[in-house]
Amino acid sequence: MEDAKARADGLLVFELLPVGLCLTRERVIKLCNPAFAAMFGWQASELLGTSLRALYASELEFEDVAQRAMPLLTTTGVYSDDRIMRRRDGRLFWCHASGSTMDPQNPLACTVWMFEDLSAKRPLTFEFTAREREVAQLLVTGKTSKQIARSLGISHRTVEAHRARLMRRLNVATPGEMIARLIGMA
């Protein structure tokens, strides 16, 4: 009797938490709470069986997150980052994602994710290109141009060109101002 009550309470917590939660198998949504679905503009039932790909701004970003996450999921079992995601209506927004795998040997077999909408703190004020989004996402983590270049498999000069374009588009004079604008502090 206590086990059944505890399970029911656990399901209630899952349904009522104000942050988005989902369980994925091979990056396909198997279970999600209403907050997760609402964040992306869907009903929870509509997302079941859907690839997480549908929530990313581009195919490139979907693949890039997997490349960045796999080393940590296989070594520590957890991964988190801030990324730009896409709502059902196509609008892009900053989101914090944290995931934990059940099996570090096969991290994508079953992973639980928490998503938090950061758009109130970090609004997107203009359209980024796919590469600008990738560079911006890595800049806000404190990575240098050389580290970003290694992560993305491009030259550090290309990263510098994207940084310069971001600074012009954000109308800022220093890298610090750019980061502040990207994280919603300015």
C-alpha positions in Angstrom: 0.0 0.0 0.0 2.8 2.4 0.9 4.6 1.6 -2.4 1.5 2.4 -4.4 1.1 5.7 -2.6 4.7 6.6 -3.0 4.4 5.8 -6.8 1.3 8.0 -7.1 3.0 10.8 -5.2 6.0 10.5 -7.5 3.8 10.8 -10.6 2.0 13.8 -9.1 5.4 15.5 -8.5 6.4 14.8 -12.1 3.1 16.3 -13.4 3.1 19.4 -11.2 6.7 20.5 -11.2 7.0 23.9 -12.8 10.1 22.9 -14.8 10.1 20.7 -18.0 10.9 17.1 -17.5 11.2 14.3 -20.0 12.5 10.8 -20.4 14.1 9.9 -23.7 15.2 6.7 -25.3 17.7 7.2 -28.2 16.7 10.9 -28.2 13.0 10.1 -28.7 10.5 11.5 -26.1 8.9 8.6 -24.2 7.4 10.6 -21.3 7.2 14.3 -20.5 5.4 16.5 -18.1 2.9 19.3 -18.9 5.5 22.0 -18.1 7.9 20.6 -20.7 5.2 20.4 -23.4 3.9 23.9 -22.7 7.4 25.4 -22.8 7.7 24.2 -26.4 4.1 24.9 -27.3 2.8 21.4 -27.5 0.5 19.1 -25.5 2.4 16.3 -23.7 0.5 13.6 -25.7 1.6 15.2 -29.0 5.3 14.9 -28.1 5.3 11.2 -27.1 7.3 9.3 -29.7 8.8 12.5 -31.2 12.5 12.9 -31.7 14.1 15.7 -29.7 15.2 17.0 -33.1 11.8 18.7 -33.4 12.7 21.1 -30.6 16.1 22.2 -31.9 16.7 25.3 -34.0 18.5 23.2 -36.6 19.8 19.7 -37.4 23.3 20.9 -36.9 22.6 22.0 -33.4 20.8 18.7 -32.6 23.9 16.8 -33.7 26.3 19.2 -32.0 24.6 18.9 -28.6 24.9 15.1 -28.8 28.7 15.4 -29.7 29.2 17.7 -26.7 27.1 15.7 -24.3 28.4 12.2 -25.0 31.9 12.5 -23.4 30.3 13.7 -20.1 27.4 11.3 -20.2 29.8 8.4 -20.6 32.2 9.6 -17.9 30.0 11.3 -15.3 26.5 10.2 -16.3 25.3 13.9 -16.4 25.4 16.8 -18.8 24.1 20.3 -18.7 24.3 23.5 -20.8 22.4 26.6 -21.9 21.2 26.3 -25.5 18.8 28.0 -28.0 15.8 25.8 -28.6 12.7 26.2 -30.9 9.1 26.4 -29.9 6.3 24.8 -32.0 5.6 28.1 -33.7 9.2 28.5 -34.7 10.2 31.1 -32.2 13.7 30.5 -30.7 14.5 30.9 -27.0 17.3 30.3 -24.5 16.9 27.2 -22.4 18.9 25.5 -19.7 19.0 21.7 -20.1 20.4 19.1 -17.6 20.3 15.4 -18.2 21.2 12.2 -16.5 21.7 8.8 -18.1 20.7 5.5 -16.6 23.6 3.7 -18.3 26.9 5.6 -19.0 28.0 2.7 -21.2 25.0 3.5 -23.5 24.0 7.0 -22.5 21.3 7.6 -25.0 19.4 4.4 -24.2 17.5 6.0 -21.4 18.1 9.6 -20.3 16.1 11.9 -18.0 16.2 15.6 -18.9 15.2 18.8 -17.1 14.6 21.9 -19.2 14.2 25.5 -17.9 13.0 28.3 -20.1 15.4 31.2 -19.7 13.6 33.6 -22.1 12.5 35.9 -19.3 16.1 36.4 -18.1 17.8 36.0 -21.5 15.5 37.2 -24.3 16.6 36.7 -27.9 16.6 40.1 -29.5 17.5 39.2 -33.1 17.8 36.1 -35.3 21.1 34.3 -35.1 22.5 32.1 -37.9 23.0 28.5 -36.9 26.7 29.0 -36.5 26.2 32.2 -34.5 23.9 30.3 -32.1 26.6 27.6 -31.6 29.3 30.2 -31.0 27.1 32.2 -28.7 26.2 29.1 -26.7 29.8 28.3 -26.1 30.8 31.9 -25.4 28.4 32.1 -22.5 30.1 29.1 -21.0 33.4 31.0 -20.9 35.1 29.1 -23.6 37.9 30.9 -25.6 37.9 31.2 -29.3 40.4 28.3 -29.6 38.3 26.1 -27.4 35.2 26.9 -29.4 37.1 26.2 -32.6 38.1 22.8 -31.4 34.5 22.0 -30.2 33.0 23.0 -33.5 35.8 21.7 -35.8 36.5 25.1 -37.3 39.4 27.5 -37.3 39.8 30.0 -34.4 39.9 32.8 -37.0 36.4 31.7 -38.1 35.2 31.8 -34.5 36.8 35.3 -34.2 34.8 36.4 -37.3 31.6 35.2 -35.8 32.4 36.9 -32.5 33.0 40.2 -34.3 29.7 39.8 -36.2 27.9 39.1 -32.9 29.4 42.2 -31.3 28.3 44.3 -34.3 24.8 42.9 -34.3 24.4 43.3 -30.6 25.9 46.8 -30.8 28.5 46.3 -28.1 32.1 47.5 -27.9 33.7 44.8 -25.7 33.5 41.0 -25.4 32.3 41.5 -21.8 29.3 43.6 -23.0 28.6 40.9 -25.6 28.4 38.2 -23.0 26.3 40.3 -20.7 23.8 40.9 -23.6 23.8 37.2 -24.5 23.0 36.1 -21.0 20.4 38.9 -20.5 22.3 41.0 -18.0 22.5 44.1 -20.2 
